[in-house]
Amino acid sequence: MIYTAYKNDDGPMAVRYPRGNGYGVTMDEDLQAVPVGKWNIEQEGSDVTILTFGTMLPIAKSAAEQLQKTGVSARVVNANSVKPLDEELLVQLGEENRPILTLEEAALQGGFGSAVLEFLHDRGIASMQVKRMGIPDRYIEHGSVDLIYEELGLTATEVANTVKEIVPSKKKRA
């Protein structure tokens, strides 16, 4: 992402550094710019789409594995560019009319999930259920990343449980 920002001539860019390790893009021998505003489908699925990025990507993939064992098929999308959004993919998701879960290690208010909701609403394609998971608007105690994720419900198990709540035909499954 740093290389992408360095090569960008279209205006300023911001790169967010997470605590701990970063995830999402395999390191290449030769640096490559990442297409800005184009997301990667990491895993196909037919019941729900999980939109996430950065440190939440491994959690989303783990949740998708758990869901698969219960008969829920989750598409996992690496939204590696939070702004601009991948508008083409969001329109496609709106046309599919399947539930969407946004997952972020950032504030919910005014965050990535809010941007997705606003985009879908403004395009008149907000008929599907969209659920957001992220950091609530309250003081968060300091601690290890894993402890904070646990306290905020940002674990693979909690993501899987939330997905089961929004997938209509799967709500009553174990």
C-alpha positions in Angstrom: 0.0 0.0 0.0 2.9 2.3 0.7 4.2 1.7 -2.9 0.7 2.3 -4.2 0.6 5.7 -2.4 4.1 6.5 -3.6 3.1 5.8 -7.3 -0.2 7.7 -7.0 -0.4 11.0 -8.8 -4.2 11.6 -8.3 -4.0 13.3 -5.0 -3.3 12.6 -1.3 -3.6 9.1 0.1 -3.7 7.8 3.7 -2.4 4.4 4.8 -3.6 3.0 8.1 -1.1 1.1 10.2 -2.7 -1.5 12.5 -1.3 -2.6 15.8 0.3 -6.0 15.2 0.7 -7.5 11.8 -0.9 -6.3 8.6 -2.8 -8.7 6.3 -4.4 -8.8 2.9 -1.8 -8.7 0.2 0.9 -11.2 -0.4 4.3 -9.6 -0.7 5.8 -9.8 -4.2 9.5 -9.9 -5.1 8.9 -6.7 -7.1 6.7 -4.1 -5.6 3.4 -3.7 -7.4 0.8 -0.9 -7.1 -2.6 -2.1 -5.8 -5.5 -1.0 -8.0 -7.2 1.7 -5.9 -11.0 1.3 -5.6 -11.0 -2.3 -6.8 -11.6 -5.0 -4.2 -10.5 -8.6 -4.2 -12.9 -11.5 -3.8 -10.9 -13.7 -1.5 -13.5 -16.5 -1.2 -16.7 -17.1 -3.1 -19.9 -17.7 -1.3 -23.7 -17.7 -2.1 -25.5 -16.8 1.1 -23.9 -13.6 2.5 -21.0 -11.3 1.7 -18.5 -10.2 4.3 -16.7 -6.9 3.3 -13.6 -6.3 5.3 -10.0 -5.2 5.1 -6.6 -5.3 7.0 -6.4 -7.1 10.3 -10.1 -8.2 10.1 -9.5 -10.2 6.9 -8.1 -13.4 8.7 -11.0 -13.2 11.1 -13.5 -13.0 8.3 -11.9 -16.0 6.6 -12.0 -18.0 9.8 -15.6 -17.1 10.3 -16.4 -18.2 6.8 -14.8 -21.6 7.5 -16.9 -21.9 10.7 -20.0 -20.9 8.7 -19.3 -23.5 6.0 -19.5 -26.2 8.6 -23.1 -25.1 9.4 -24.2 -24.9 5.8 -23.7 -21.1 5.3 -21.7 -20.1 2.3 -19.9 -16.8 2.9 -18.2 -14.7 0.2 -15.2 -12.8 1.7 -14.1 -9.6 0.0 -10.9 -7.7 0.8 -12.0 -4.1 0.6 -8.4 -2.9 0.6 -9.4 0.5 -0.6 -11.9 2.1 1.9 -12.0 5.3 -0.1 -12.8 5.2 -2.9 -15.2 2.3 -2.6 -15.4 -0.4 -5.3 -18.7 1.0 -6.7 -18.9 -1.5 -9.4 -18.8 -4.4 -7.0 -21.2 -2.7 -4.6 -23.8 -2.3 -7.4 -23.3 -6.0 -8.2 -23.9 -6.9 -4.6 -27.0 -4.8 -4.5 -28.3 -6.6 -7.6 -27.7 -9.9 -5.9 -29.8 -8.8 -2.9 -28.0 -11.0 -0.4 -27.1 -9.9 3.1 -23.9 -8.0 3.7 -21.8 -7.8 6.8 -19.1 -5.1 7.0 -16.3 -5.8 9.4 -13.8 -3.2 10.4 -11.2 -2.5 13.1 -12.3 1.1 13.1 -15.1 3.3 14.4 -18.6 2.3 13.2 -19.9 5.9 13.1 -18.7 7.5 9.9 -16.6 4.4 9.1 -16.4 1.9 6.3 -19.7 0.2 7.0 -21.4 3.6 7.1 -19.9 4.5 3.7 -21.2 1.2 2.2 -24.7 1.9 3.6 -24.7 5.5 2.3 -23.5 4.3 -1.2 -26.3 1.7 -1.4 -28.9 4.1 -0.1 -27.9 6.9 -2.5 -28.1 4.5 -5.5 -31.5 3.2 -4.4 -30.2 -0.3 -3.9 -30.4 -0.6 -0.2 -33.0 -3.4 -0.1 -30.8 -6.1 1.3 -29.9 -6.4 4.9 -26.6 -4.8 5.9 -25.0 -5.3 9.3 -21.9 -3.5 10.6 -19.4 -4.8 13.0 -16.6 -2.6 14.3 -15.6 -0.3 17.2 -18.5 1.3 19.0 -18.6 5.0 19.9 -17.3 4.7 23.4 -14.1 4.6 25.3 -12.1 1.4 24.7 -9.6 0.3 27.3 -6.1 -0.4 26.3 -5.0 -4.0 26.1 -3.7 -6.7 23.8 -5.3 -6.8 20.4 -6.8 -10.2 21.0 -8.3 -9.1 24.4 -9.9 -6.0 22.8 -11.3 -8.0 19.9 -12.8 -10.4 22.4 -14.3 -7.6 24.5 -15.8 -6.0 21.4 -17.1 -9.2 19.8 -14.7 -9.0 16.9 -13.8 -12.6 16.8 -14.4 -15.2 14.2 -17.0 -16.9 16.3 -18.9 -13.7 16.9 -18.7 -12.8 13.2 -20.1 -16.2 12.3 -22.9 -15.8 14.9 -23.8 -12.4 13.5 -23.9 -13.7 9.9 -26.3 -16.5 11.0 -28.6 -13.8 12.3 -28.8 -12.0 9.0 -28.9 -14.9 6.6 -32.7 -15.4 6.2 -32.9 -19.1 5.5 -30.1 -19.9 8.0 -31.3 -18.0 11.1 -32.5 -21.0 13.0 -29.4 -23.2 12.4 -27.2 -24.1 15.3 
